[in-house]
Amino acid sequence: MTPERPAAPLPPSTALPGQAPSRLRTAALLVVLVLGFLVGVAAAAMALMKRSGAYALALGRATAAPEVQAALGTPITPAFLVTGSTSTRGDRSTAEFETALEGPKGRATLDVDGAQEGDHPWRFVVLDVTVEGGPTFDLRTPEER
């Protein structure tokens, strides 16, 4: 029987003291790049939604409604974050989204669900402002109800 040889020593690390190994740096960079890409896509989607006619109309009705002004105070400002979707297929556009509103007296949520056909005005199935700890205001026009 031959005696076992000791294993060959591992080569010394090429990392400097206090420096992460190359694979770890690469993985960290990849994570940062992917997160940056996802944040960019989300910001672009929110920017498109905020430029939609439905968003402008819904926000305009909410900030101009006397009952919402009384509950939140003025000025009323929308949050940066908008969740939901807008889409256009042919001559039909739809929007379903939610965003927070804030005024000096409190906060609320603006909830929107509507559609537009061709050159006709937007019609909302839902256009509600729900005040935190308070009432919900239906801001649809009589024709939309």
MIDRENTI-302880 format. One record per residue: residue in one letter; x, y negated, z of N, C-alpha, C in turn. Coordinates in steps of 0.2 Angstrom, whole numbers, padded with zeros to 4 digits, always signed. Each point is the difference from the previous one (the first is absolute). Example, Ala and Ser with C-alpha at 12.3 -4.5 7.8 and 13.67 -1.06 7.14 Angstrom:
2
A+0066+0028+0039-0004-0006+0000+0004-0006+0000/S-0002-0005-0004+0004-0006+0001-0004-0005+0003/
This chain:
145
M+0004+0006+0000-0004-0006+0000+0004-0006+0000/T-0002-0005-0004+0004-0006-0001-0002-0005+0005/P+0004-0004+0003-0002-0005+0005-0004-0006-0004/E-0005-0003+0003-0004-0005-0003+0004-0006+0000/R+0000-0004-0006+0003-0006+0000-0004-0006+0003/P+0003-0004+0003-0004-0006+0002-0003-0004-0006/A-0006-0003+0001-0003-0004-0006+0005-0006-0001/A+0000-0002-0007+0004-0005-0002-0003-0007+0003/P+0004-0004+0002-0003-0006+0004-0004-0004-0006/L-0005-0004+0003-0004-0004-0004+0004-0006-0002/P-0001-0003-0006+0004-0006-0002-0003-0006+0004/P+0005-0005+0002-0002-0005+0004-0006-0004-0004/S-0004-0003+0005-0005-0005-0003+0003-0006-0004/T-0004-0001-0005+0003-0006-0004-0004-0007+0003/A-0005+0001+0005-0003-0006+0002+0005-0003+0005/L-0001-0007+0001+0004-0003+0004-0003+0000+0007/P+0003-0001+0006-0003+0000+0006-0006-0005+0000/G-0005+0002+0003-0006-0004+0000-0004+0000-0006/Q+0002+0003-0005-0004+0000-0007-0003+0007-0001/A-0006-0001-0002-0004+0006-0002+0002+0004-0006/P+0000+0007+0000+0002+0003-0005-0004-0002-0007/S+0003+0002-0005-0002-0003-0007-0008+0003-0001/R-0001+0006+0001-0007+0002-0001-0005-0003+0004/L+0002-0002+0006-0005-0004+0005-0001-0007-0003/R+0005-0003-0002-0001-0007-0003-0004+0001-0006/T+0001+0005-0004-0004+0000-0007-0007+0001+0002/A-0002+0005+0005-0007+0001+0002-0003-0006+0003/A+0004-0004+0004-0003-0006+0003-0002-0005-0006/L+0005-0001-0004-0001-0004-0006-0006+0002-0004/L-0001+0006-0001-0006+0003-0004-0006-0002+0004/V+0000+0001+0006-0006-0001+0004-0002-0008+0000/V+0005-0004+0000-0001-0007+0000-0003-0002-0007/L+0003+0003-0005-0002-0002-0007-0008+0002-0001/V-0001+0006+0002-0007+0003-0001-0005-0004+0004/L+0002-0002+0006-0005-0004+0004-0001-0007-0003/G+0006-0003-0003-0001-0006-0003-0004+0000-0006/F+0000+0006-0004-0004+0000-0006-0007+0001+0002/L-0002+0004+0005-0007+0001+0003-0002-0007+0002/V+0003-0004+0004-0002-0006+0002-0001-0005-0006/G+0004+0000-0005-0001-0004-0006-0006+0002-0004/V-0001+0006+0000-0006+0003-0004-0007-0003+0004/A+0000+0001+0007-0005-0002+0004-0001-0007-0001/A+0005-0004+0000-0001-0008+0000-0002-0002-0007/A+0002+0004-0005-0003-0002-0007-0007+0002+0000/A-0002+0005+0002-0007+0002+0000-0005-0005+0004/M+0003-0002+0006-0004-0005+0004+0000-0006-0004/A+0005-0002-0003+0000-0007-0004-0005+0001-0006/L+0000+0005-0003-0005+0001-0006-0007+0000+0003/M-0002+0003+0006-0006+0000+0003-0002-0007+0002/K+0004-0004+0003-0001-0007+0002-0001-0004-0006/R+0002+0001-0006-0002-0004-0006-0006+0002-0003/S-0003+0005+0002-0007+0002-0003-0005-0005+0001/G-0005+0000-0004-0006-0004+0001-0004+0002+0006/A+0000+0006+0001-0004+0002+0006+0003-0002+0007/Y+0007+0000+0000+0003-0002+0006-0001-0008+0001/A+0001-0003-0005-0001-0008+0000-0007-0001+0002/L-0005+0003-0003-0007-0002+0001-0002+0002+0008/A+0002+0006+0002-0002+0003+0006+0004-0005+0006/L+0006-0001-0001+0003-0004+0005-0003-0007+0000/G-0002-0003-0006-0003-0007+0000-0006+0000+0004/R-0004+0006-0001-0007+0000+0003+0001+0000+0008/A+0005+0005+0002+0001+0001+0007+0003-0007+0003/T+0005-0003-0003+0002-0006+0003-0005-0006+0000/A-0004+0000-0004-0005-0006-0001-0006+0002+0004/A-0002+0006+0002-0006+0002+0004+0000-0004+0007/P-0005-0004+0001-0001-0003+0007+0001+0004+0006/E-0004+0006-0001+0000+0005+0006+0007+0003+0001/V+0004+0001-0005+0007+0002+0001+0005-0005+0003/Q-0001-0006-0003+0003-0006+0003-0001-0001+0007/A-0006+0001+0002-0002-0001+0007+0003+0005+0004/A+0000+0006-0002+0003+0006+0004+0008+0000+0000/L+0003-0002-0005+0007+0000-0001+0004-0007+0001/G-0004-0005-0001+0003-0007+0000+0003-0001-0007/T+0003-0006-0001+0003-0001-0006+0007-0003+0001/P+0005+0001-0004-0001+0003-0007+0000+0008+0001/I-0003+0004-0004+0000+0007+0000+0005+0002-0006/T+0005+0004+0003+0005+0003-0005+0000+0007-0001/P+0001+0003-0006+0000+0007-0001+0007+0003+0002/A+0000+0006+0002+0006+0004+0002+0004+0001-0007/F+0006+0002+0001+0004+0002-0006-0002+0006-0002/L-0002+0005+0004-0001+0007-0002-0007+0000-0002/V-0001+0003-0006-0007+0002-0003+0000+0007-0002/T-0005+0004+0003+0000+0007-0002-0006+0002-0004/G+0001+0004-0005-0006+0002-0004+0002+0000-0008/S-0004-0001-0004+0002+0000-0007-0005-0004-0005/T+0003-0002-0005-0004-0003-0006+0002+0003-0006/S-0005+0001-0004+0001+0003-0007-0004-0003-0005/T+0002+0001-0006-0004-0003-0006+0001+0006-0005/R-0006+0002-0003-0001+0005-0005-0005-0003-0005/G+0003-0002-0006-0004-0003-0005-0003-0006+0002/D-0006-0002+0000-0002-0006+0003-0003+0000+0007/R+0001+0005+0003-0002+0001+0007+0006+0000+0005/S-0001-0005+0005+0005+0000+0005-0003+0001+0007/T+0004+0004+0004-0003+0001+0007+0006-0002+0005/A-0003-0001+0006+0005-0002+0005-0003+0003+0007/E+0004+0003+0004-0001+0002+0006+0006-0001+0005/F-0001-0004+0004+0006-0002+0004-0002-0003+0007/E+0005-0001+0004-0001-0002+0007+0006-0004+0002/T-0001-0006+0003+0006-0004+0003-0002-0003+0006/A+0005-0002+0004-0002-0004+0006+0000-0007-0001/L-0004-0003+0004-0001-0008+0000+0002-0002+0007/E+0003-0006+0000+0001-0003+0007-0001-0007+0000/G-0003-0003+0006-0001-0007+0001+0002-0001+0007/P+0000-0007+0002+0002-0002+0006-0004+0004+0006/K-0006+0002-0001-0005+0003+0005+0001+0007+0000/G+0002+0004-0005+0000+0007+0000+0002+0003-0007/R-0001+0006+0000+0001+0004-0006-0006+0004-0003/A+0001+0002-0006-0006+0004-0003+0003+0004-0006/T-0004+0004-0002+0001+0004-0006-0005-0001-0006/L+0003-0001-0006-0004-0001-0006+0000+0006-0003/D-0006+0003-0001-0001+0006-0004-0004-0001-0006/V+0003+0002-0006-0003-0001-0006-0001+0006-0005/D-0005+0000-0003-0001+0006-0005-0005-0003-0005/G+0003-0001-0007-0004-0003-0005+0002+0002-0007/A-0004-0003-0005+0001+0002-0007-0001-0006-0004/Q+0003+0000-0006-0002-0005-0005+0000+0003-0007/E-0005-0002-0003-0001+0003-0007+0000-0006-0005/G+0005+0001-0005+0001-0005-0005+0001-0007+0003/D-0004-0005-0003+0001-0007+0002-0005-0001+0006/H-0004+0005+0003-0004-0002+0005+0004-0001+0006/P-0004-0003+0005+0004-0002+0007+0001+0007+0004/W+0005-0001+0004+0001+0006+0005-0007+0001+0004/R-0002+0006+0001-0005+0002+0005+0003+0005+0005/F-0002-0002+0006+0003+0004+0006-0005+0004+0003/V+0002+0006+0001-0004+0005+0004+0001-0001+0007/V+0006-0002+0002+0002-0001+0007+0005-0007-0001/L-0002-0005+0005+0004-0006+0000-0001-0002+0008/D+0003+0004+0004-0001-0001+0007+0007-0003+0004/V-0002-0005+0004+0006-0002+0005-0002+0002+0007/T+0004+0005+0003-0001+0002+0007+0004-0003+0004/V-0002-0004+0005+0004-0003+0005+0002+0004+0005/E+0006+0000+0002+0002+0005+0006-0004-0002+0006/G-0003+0005+0003-0004-0001+0006-0006-0004-0001/G-0002-0001-0006-0006-0004-0002-0004+0003-0005/P-0004-0004-0004-0005+0002-0005+0003+0001-0006/T-0004+0003-0005+0002+0001-0007-0004-0004-0004/F+0003-0004-0005-0004-0004-0004+0000+0002-0007/D-0006+0001-0003-0001+0003-0007+0000-0007-0004/L+0005+0000-0004+0001-0007-0004-0003+0001-0007/R-0003+0006-0002-0003+0001-0007-0006-0005-0001/T+0000-0002-0006-0006-0005-0002-0006+0004+0000/P-0006-0003+0000-0007+0003+0000+0000+0005-0006/E+0003-0002-0006-0001+0004-0006+0004+0007+0001/E+0005+0000+0004+0005+0006+0001-0003+0004+0005/R-0005-0002+0004-0003+0005+0005-0005+0004-0003/
